[in-house]
Structures are given as structure tokens and as C-alpha cells.
Amino acid sequence: RTYGQGRAVQWGSYAWMSHAVKGPLHGLDDLVWRSLVWAARKPFVMQGLPPFVTMRVDDESGPFWWIQVANEFDIKPWAGLFFHNVDDAEAADLSALVHAGQATTSIHAFNGGFFYFNHSGADWPDNVLAAHFAEGTQWHQDHDIPISRFVLGHYYELGTNVFGGLRAWDVEFIGAQMDPGRGYGAPWIMNGPYRRYETGSSSSGRPMFYADFMTIPNHPEFDGQFFNCVTEIRDDAGYEWYPSNDVAGSIGRGTRQTKRALDSMALATLFTHGQHIYGITPTNWRAILQGITTNVAPYDPIYVTMDYACQYVRATATSDIAQEEMDAVLDSSVGGPDETFAEDSPFEFGNSEV
């Protein structure tokens, strides 16, 4: 309501914030920050996340025509490779895309076999893991494919002993659902911003946004050096985006998941697996991406690589607003403290300068 010369917002309860009730990223987050923006006297400075959009594709074996089509819409995917399945011609294509800044990539697994963790439930022995990293390093070098600074293991699984090898690759960002040394289905990793206190399963169907530094079991020398950065809107379609030759359905799921993340100021990520893309015709893939990008255009999305997006997300955790300055001439020219944001422009903050 309006109150005196300003505005007031009252929340009757915070109960919905609990995972046991509704929880974060379930569609109410934007009401919190929008209510603050609406009620605050302008100009108003807010440390939020710009409307970044990226794409993540796990279990990727090539070919990579789908990246080239995504680039037509400014989308710059991250490809998690089954690198044993990528032939020389496909690797050359991927190399050109990465060098052109149109994609990023890193090893996800061998050919479905686990690279970073023994899926039976234990770290690989150090000598076995060293051989994995030596082979992976040589493969990237032989094919002139730069390694992404973001790594996400098959089934999200990472051994506690992988971080020296990842540091040698200059990796800074991880996509993790559980602590290193644990298999998928173990308790979810206790990382912020939304999973610091309440517990649950890493295979939970709840949506999540992780943006926090990791603690590495048995290796305190790596604590705080790797940043967990991953968004998945799991409740919408039962885990991921699931694109298919059902163009309308694929557009609907991709649009809803992207909008949910953008409204929540989480890193919007179109997330799927290579096997779902393989069966889609190029014509339908193009139509799907055209439909999604058209639907989210009112957000003025900024399409970036996963590497760039994770750097910015990390900066929201490591930076702060030390001071602000107001240009009085600018402020007096835009309508005063009652100026509000346009209803049809999700990231328009009236006369605020953000």
C-alpha cells in the first residue's frame, strides 16, 4: 500500500521459504525482490544478478551442429563431454567453436564410464586418477580444445582427490549436488544461498540454485578455492528440460524454466543431455530455440558462456556495495521518488540506476 509519501509492503509469513512448505525457486522469490524495489525510495541500488542466460548439455558425444544452431540465437552452450565418443572431425569442429567464444567444454566422463569418481562409491586410487587426468589433458591438447573453467562430473560425482588435477586445469567452478566423495543420491551439499540449514537428497526433485564456495573433505588446502555454481528447475518436468521433436512442449518447458530462474535472479540455464538432442531434427531444434528466445525477450537476456556467468555469480558473493553516489540532475529529471518500474518490463527499475 501507499503510506504517507512512500510505499509499504508487509509479508504476513516467511513460512513458504522452508523447503518443507514451498521453498526457494518455486515461483515466489521475485515477489520478494520486486516488493523491495517497489517500496524503496528511488534512486535505489540493488546488488542482483543480471538476466544472464546460458545452456548446459551433459553426456555430449557430438556431432556439434546443435551448438552452431544455438549460436544463431546468441546462446553459447557448455558441453559436458563423453570424450571417448568424440571423433577427430567432431573435435576439430568443437575446437573452432570454443576458440571463437561460442561454446565452452570440459570432460564429463569417458564414454559413460566415470572419470572423476568410482561410481561404486569410492574415490579412484590416486594413481588411477592421475592416469585419467593425464589422458584427459593430452586429449584436450591433441585436439586444441581449451578446458572450461567449469566442470561437472557424470552424476555430479567428484572424488575428494580430484581438486589438484582440476587446479592444474585452471578450473574454478564446479556443478555439485553433494559433497565430494559421495555418490548421487547422498544428502545434498550444504551450500548457499538456499541450502545452508535444511537437509535433503541430492537426487531431490526440488529446484535449486547453488552459488557458494565448497569445503573439500580431507583436503582443507582446497577449501574456498572452488565455487559451486549450478541452477536446475527440477520440479517443472521431472528433472531437466527434456527437449524433443515436440516443438511446442519443448518451447513451453524451456520458457518456464528459464523464466523461473530469471525471476528468481538465479543463473538461467537451459539444461539437458546430449541424448535428448540427438533425436531432434535441425529444423525443430531451430524452432525450439527461436520460440524460447522470443518468449524471454522481454527480460532483455544477456547470453553468456557458463565460464563468464559463473565468474559473475561468484562476484555477487565476494563483492559488496561500498558506497553510492547520486547524480542530483539525473534524479530530478526522471520523475522523483514515486517513479515505479513498468509492469511489462521485468528488469526495469524506474529511475533506479543499477
Order of alpha helices (4+ residues) and beta strands (2+ residues): beta-beta-alpha-beta-alpha-beta-alpha-beta-alpha-beta-alpha-beta-beta-beta-alpha-beta-alpha-alpha-beta-alpha-alpha
